[in-house]
Amino acid sequence: MAHNGLVHDPSTPGPGPGPAPDVGSGPASGPGPADDLAAFAALLTDEGRALLRELRDHDPARDLATATRLRRDHPAGLVSAALGQAALRRRAVAKFGAGDAARMFFTPAGVEQATRASVAAHRARRFTALGVRRVADLCGGIGGDAIALARAGISVLAVDRSPLTCAVARANADALGLSDRIEVRCAEVTEVDTGPCDAVFVDPARRGGRGRIFDPEAYSPPLSWAVEAARRAPYAALKVAPGIPHEAVPEDAEAEWISDGGEVKEAVLWFAGEPGARRATLLPSGATLPGRGLPDPAAGPVGRYLYEPDGAVIRAHLVAEVAAAVDGRLIDPSIAYVTADTLTSTPYATAYEITDALPFHLKRLKALLREREVGTLTVKKRGSPITPEELRRRVKPRGPNAATVFLTRMAGAPAMLLGHPASD
């Protein structure tokens, strides 16, 4: 199957971090897993829950004063744990929404690594459409995916090796009224019998002691193990980093890249769809672009309109499909910007009307912005070493008008395109 081998833009968001391999571990000289579990268990007591309710609308700027006041009536360790949990709940709102985040429990790594609720719900819908009734959620973390699956009516076996993480997942299932559909098991995922389940979902750990892991075989468990586990199940999905090399995708898997609100969140290998297929799915709309195996588009002069494909489209190597949909061409063979002479509506790219397409020249750009009284300048870059911050500092935009500048390449040479979002 052909794909669009466009050069990756360094400014495009890279692979998102994966789940931490051991949420509850710490340095040997500090608090250990037992201490973490005890502190968390205290939050589940009546006293702990009352503290969390009191801190629901707490101003974090007053942490010190609040801690001093609360410690007059409560153990210091419990107060610290409650303040920490309140802070985690505030961070979790972006992923889980205010309602769920206020009731759920988190660990620092759990907040960072959990699947965004909208993405987990999309995956649950795909499993439901397949007729899946029970899923083995391996490397389940704090339960983000298990919650979405359970809400879709699917029974879940959620497995994780960290006792603290499992305790948090159980508490979340209980807090959201899903305990009857979510069984949490503390075990090594490689030792769990998934036979009673009709689908498997694996979310391998993609972070180690030195940060993100980009080699799929260095995941925990390795991608090769996850693939074999997937092949043994009637249906399966494997969550991987969105920057996974296309050559690392198994030939019998469908690869789906997912963005939410324009940000690429993850890639999923489906052992349930069309083998070898590639698709990009955009949330919250749910629009999905399947690959058609089109060759790379030709490059040509910049037309009246510039299309910026969604990051999931670029990751999936489906820029050619966008170009075909808008009757467009590339502005450069190595750059994922599409240009066309007419405006065509598409959910898979943002359109801009271009007023100027010039070789890159800082003084010329500064003069143009001054002439047009541009004070609000949106800077986008692809294939340019200059950062948006550096450009704004050097051109010093002033005035009542707004514009967008693209720092890129045209026909192999540095270029700047000036324009504004297109309107139908």
C-alpha positions in Angstrom: 0.0 0.0 0.0 1.4 3.4 -1.0 1.8 6.1 1.6 2.8 9.7 1.8 6.4 9.8 3.0 6.4 13.5 3.9 9.1 14.9 6.1 7.9 15.2 9.7 7.6 18.8 10.9 9.6 19.3 14.1 6.9 21.7 15.4 4.2 19.0 15.1 3.4 17.5 18.5 5.5 14.4 19.0 4.5 11.1 20.6 2.5 11.5 23.7 3.9 9.9 26.9 2.7 6.5 27.8 1.8 5.0 31.1 4.5 4.9 33.8 5.8 1.3 34.3 5.3 1.4 38.0 3.2 4.1 39.4 3.8 3.3 43.1 7.5 2.9 43.2 9.9 5.4 44.8 13.5 5.7 45.9 14.7 3.1 48.3 15.4 5.7 51.0 12.0 7.3 50.8 8.4 6.2 51.2 7.7 2.8 49.7 4.6 1.2 48.1 3.2 0.3 51.5 3.3 3.9 52.6 1.6 5.0 49.3 -1.1 2.5 49.8 -1.7 3.5 53.4 -1.9 7.1 52.4 -4.4 6.4 49.7 -6.5 4.1 51.9 -6.8 6.9 54.4 -8.5 9.1 51.7 -11.2 6.4 51.3 -12.2 6.7 55.0 -15.1 8.9 56.0 -12.6 11.4 57.4 -10.6 11.4 54.1 -13.7 11.8 51.9 -14.9 14.7 54.1 -11.6 16.4 53.6 -11.8 16.0 49.9 -15.3 17.4 49.8 -14.1 20.4 51.7 -11.2 20.9 49.3 -13.3 20.6 46.2 -13.4 24.4 45.5 -10.1 25.0 47.3 -7.9 27.9 46.1 -4.4 26.3 45.5 -2.8 29.6 46.2 -3.9 29.2 49.8 -2.4 25.7 50.2 -0.1 26.6 53.1 -2.8 28.4 55.1 -5.3 25.7 54.4 -2.9 23.0 55.5 -2.1 24.8 58.7 -5.9 25.1 59.5 -6.8 21.6 58.6 -3.9 20.1 60.6 -5.5 21.4 63.8 -8.3 18.8 63.4 -6.8 16.1 61.2 -3.5 14.0 60.9 -0.8 15.9 59.0 -0.3 12.9 56.6 -4.0 12.8 55.7 -4.1 16.5 55.1 -1.1 16.3 52.8 -2.6 13.4 50.9 -6.0 15.2 50.5 -4.3 18.4 49.3 -2.3 16.4 46.8 -5.4 14.5 45.6 -7.3 17.8 45.2 -4.5 19.1 43.0 -4.5 16.0 40.9 -8.3 16.3 40.4 -7.8 19.8 39.2 -5.3 18.6 36.6 -7.6 15.8 35.6 -10.4 18.0 34.6 -8.9 18.5 31.1 -9.0 14.8 30.5 -12.1 13.6 32.4 -14.3 16.7 32.7 -15.2 18.5 35.9 -17.9 16.1 37.0 -15.9 12.8 36.8 -12.6 14.4 37.9 -14.3 15.6 41.1 -15.3 12.1 42.1 -12.3 10.1 40.8 -8.9 9.4 42.4 -5.5 9.8 40.8 -1.8 9.3 41.1 0.6 11.8 39.5 1.5 9.4 36.7 -2.1 8.3 36.4 -3.2 11.8 35.5 -0.4 12.2 33.0 -0.7 8.9 31.3 -4.5 8.1 31.4 -6.3 8.1 28.1 -8.4 11.2 27.5 -12.1 10.4 28.1 -13.2 11.4 24.6 -10.6 9.1 23.0 -11.4 6.2 25.3 -15.1 6.6 24.5 -14.3 6.5 20.8 -12.4 3.3 21.2 -15.2 1.8 23.3 -17.7 2.6 20.6 -15.5 0.7 18.1 -15.5 -2.3 20.4 -19.2 -2.1 20.9 -19.8 -2.0 17.1 -17.8 -5.2 16.9 -20.3 -6.9 19.3 -17.6 -7.2 22.0 -19.1 -8.1 25.5 -16.0 -8.6 27.6 -12.5 -6.9 27.3 -9.2 -7.7 29.0 -7.8 -4.2 29.6 -4.1 -5.0 30.1 -1.9 -2.3 31.7 -5.1 -0.7 32.8 -3.7 2.1 34.9 -6.1 4.1 37.0 -9.0 2.9 34.8 -9.6 5.5 32.2 -10.2 3.0 29.4 -12.1 0.6 31.6 -14.5 3.3 32.6 -15.3 4.2 29.0 -15.7 0.5 28.1 -18.0 -0.2 31.1 -20.1 2.9 30.3 -20.5 1.4 26.8 -22.0 -1.7 28.4 -18.9 -3.9 28.2 -17.6 -6.0 31.0 -14.0 -5.3 31.8 -11.1 -7.2 33.4 -8.6 -4.5 34.2 -5.1 -5.7 34.9 -2.1 -3.8 36.3 1.0 -4.8 38.2 1.0 -1.8 40.6 -0.9 -2.4 43.9 -1.5 1.4 44.3 -2.7 1.8 40.7 -5.1 -1.1 41.2 -6.4 0.4 44.4 -7.0 3.7 42.6 -8.8 1.9 39.7 -11.1 0.0 42.1 -11.9 3.3 43.9 -12.7 4.9 40.5 -15.0 2.1 39.5 -16.8 2.4 42.8 -17.0 6.2 42.7 -18.6 6.1 39.2 -21.0 3.3 40.0 -19.2 0.8 37.6 -18.0 -1.8 40.1 -20.4 -4.4 38.7 -18.8 -4.1 35.2 -15.1 -3.6 36.1 -13.0 -6.3 37.8 -9.5 -5.0 38.8 -6.8 -7.6 39.1 -3.2 -6.9 40.3 -0.9 -9.1 38.3 1.7 -9.2 35.5 -0.2 -8.9 32.3 1.9 -11.6 30.7 0.6 -14.1 33.2 -3.1 -13.4 32.8 -5.4 -15.8 30.9 -7.5 -13.7 28.6 -9.3 -16.7 27.1 -12.7 -15.8 28.8 -12.6 -12.4 27.1 -13.7 -11.8 23.5 -11.4 -8.8 23.1 -8.0 -7.6 24.4 -6.9 -4.0 24.8 -3.2 -3.5 25.6 -1.7 -0.1 26.6 2.1 -0.8 27.1 4.2 1.4 29.3 6.2 3.8 27.1 8.2 5.6 29.7 11.4 4.4 31.5 13.9 5.8 33.8 15.2 8.1 31.1 11.8 9.4 29.8 9.9 8.4 26.7 10.6 5.2 24.9 10.4 5.3 21.2 11.5 1.8 20.3 8.3 -0.4 20.4 10.3 -3.4 21.5 11.4 -1.4 24.6 7.8 -0.9 25.6 6.7 -2.8 28.8 5.5 -5.3 27.7 7.2 -5.2 24.3 5.1 -4.5 21.2 5.9 -8.0 19.9 4.3 -9.6 23.0 1.3 -7.4 22.7 0.9 -8.3 19.0 0.9 -12.0 19.8 -1.6 -11.5 22.6 -3.8 -9.6 20.2 -3.6 -12.3 17.6 -4.8 -14.9 20.1 -8.0 -12.9 20.8 -11.1 -12.7 18.5 -10.6 -8.9 18.5 -7.9 -6.6 19.9 -6.6 -3.1 20.0 -3.1 -2.0 21.0 -2.4 1.6 22.0 1.0 2.9 20.7 2.8 6.2 20.5 1.6 8.3 17.5 5.1 8.6 16.3 5.4 4.8 15.7 7.3 4.1 12.5 4.9 2.8 9.8 7.2 -0.1 9.1 6.7 -1.2 12.8 3.0 -1.7 12.2 2.2 -5.4 11.7 0.8 -6.2 8.2 -2.3 -7.8 9.7 -3.3 -4.7 11.7 -5.2 -1.6 10.9 -3.5 1.5 12.2 -5.6 4.4 13.4 -4.2 7.8 14.4 -6.5 9.9 16.6 -6.5 13.6 17.3 -8.8 15.5 19.7 -9.3 19.2 19.3 -6.5 19.3 16.7 -3.9 17.6 19.0 -2.7 14.1 18.1 -3.3 11.9 21.1 -2.4 8.4 20.1 -2.3 5.6 17.6 -4.1 2.3 17.9 -3.4 -0.9 16.1 -6.6 -2.7 15.5 -6.8 -6.5 15.0 -10.4 -6.3 14.0 -10.6 -4.1 10.9 -9.1 -4.3 7.4 -5.5 -5.6 7.6 -2.9 -3.1 6.4 -5.4 -0.2 6.4 -4.5 3.3 7.6 -7.0 5.9 8.9 -7.1 9.2 10.7 -9.9 10.0 13.2 -10.7 13.5 14.4 -12.5 14.1 17.6 -14.8 15.4 18.8 -16.5 15.2 15.4 -15.7 11.6 14.9 -14.8 12.2 11.2 -12.6 9.4 10.0 -10.4 9.4 6.8 -9.5 6.0 5.4 -6.4 5.6 3.3 -6.8 4.8 -0.3 -3.2 4.1 -1.1 -2.8 7.3 -3.2 0.7 8.3 -4.3 2.4 11.4 -3.0 0.8 14.5 -4.5 2.8 16.6 -7.0 4.2 19.9 -5.9 3.3 23.2 -7.5 2.9 27.0 -7.0 1.0 28.4 -4.1 -2.6 29.0 -5.0 -5.1 31.2 -3.3 -5.8 28.8 -0.5 -3.5 26.8 1.8 -4.7 23.7 3.7 -3.1 22.6 6.9 -3.9 18.9 7.4 -4.8 17.7 10.9 -1.9 16.2 12.7 -3.6 12.7 12.7 -3.8 12.9 8.9 -0.1 13.7 8.7 0.9 10.9 11.1 -1.2 8.5 9.1 0.5 9.5 5.8 -2.8 10.5 4.3 -2.0 14.0 3.0 -2.5 12.7 -0.5 -6.1 11.9 0.4 -6.7 15.5 1.5 -5.0 16.9 -1.6 -7.3 14.8 -3.8 -10.4 15.9 -1.9 -9.6 19.6 -2.4 -8.1 19.2 -5.9 -4.8 20.5 -4.5 -1.0 20.0 -4.6 1.9 20.3 -2.2 3.8 23.6 -1.9 7.0 21.5 -1.6 7.7 17.7 -1.9 8.8 17.5 1.7 6.2 19.7 3.4 2.7 18.7 4.4 1.0 21.8 3.3 -1.6 21.5 0.5 -2.5 24.4 -1.8 -5.4 24.9 -4.2 -6.9 27.6 -6.3 -10.5 27.1 -5.0 -11.9 26.7 -1.5 -13.3 23.2 -0.6 -14.7 22.4 2.8 -13.0 19.4 4.5 -13.0 18.3 8.1 -9.4 17.0 7.7 -7.6 20.3 7.1 -7.9 23.9 8.1 -8.0 26.3 5.2 -6.3 29.7 4.9 -6.6 32.4 2.3 -3.1 33.5 1.2 -2.5 37.1 0.4 1.3 36.9 0.0 3.7 34.1 -0.9 7.3 35.3 -0.8 10.9 34.1 -0.3 11.7 34.4 3.3 13.0 37.8 4.2 12.7 39.2 7.7 12.8 42.9 6.8 10.2 42.4 4.1 7.9 40.6 6.5 8.3 43.3 9.1 7.5 46.0 6.5 4.4 44.1 5.4 3.1 43.7 8.9 3.7 47.4 9.6 2.0 48.4 6.4 -1.1 46.3 7.2 -1.1 47.3 10.9 -0.9 43.7 12.1 -0.7 43.4 15.9 -2.0 39.9 16.4 0.2 37.5 14.6 -0.3 33.8 14.5 2.9 32.0 13.5 2.9 28.6 12.0 6.0 26.7 10.9 6.8 23.6 9.0 10.3 23.1 7.6 11.7 26.3 9.1 14.3 26.5 11.9 12.9 29.8 13.3 10.6 29.6 16.3 7.4 31.5 16.6 8.7 33.3 19.7 11.9 34.4 17.9 9.9 35.7 14.9 7.5 37.7 17.0 10.4 39.2 19.0 12.1 40.3 15.8 9.2 41.7 13.8 7.5 43.3 16.8 3.9 43.3 15.4 1.7 46.3 16.3 -1.7 47.4 15.2 -5.4 46.5 15.4 -5.4 43.8 12.7 -4.7 40.1 12.7 -2.8 37.8 10.3 -1.3 34.3 10.1 2.3 33.8 8.8 3.5 30.4 7.6 7.3 29.9 7.8 8.0 27.0 5.5 9.6 26.0 2.2 8.4 26.4 -1.4 10.2 24.5 -4.2 13.0 23.7 -1.8 13.7 27.3 -0.7 12.8 29.1 2.6 9.5 30.9 2.2 6.9 32.9 4.1 3.2 32.9 3.4 0.9 35.6 4.8 -2.9 35.1 5.1 -5.8 34.5 7.3 -8.3 31.7 8.0 -10.6 31.2 5.1 -14.3 31.6 5.3 -16.8 29.7 3.2 
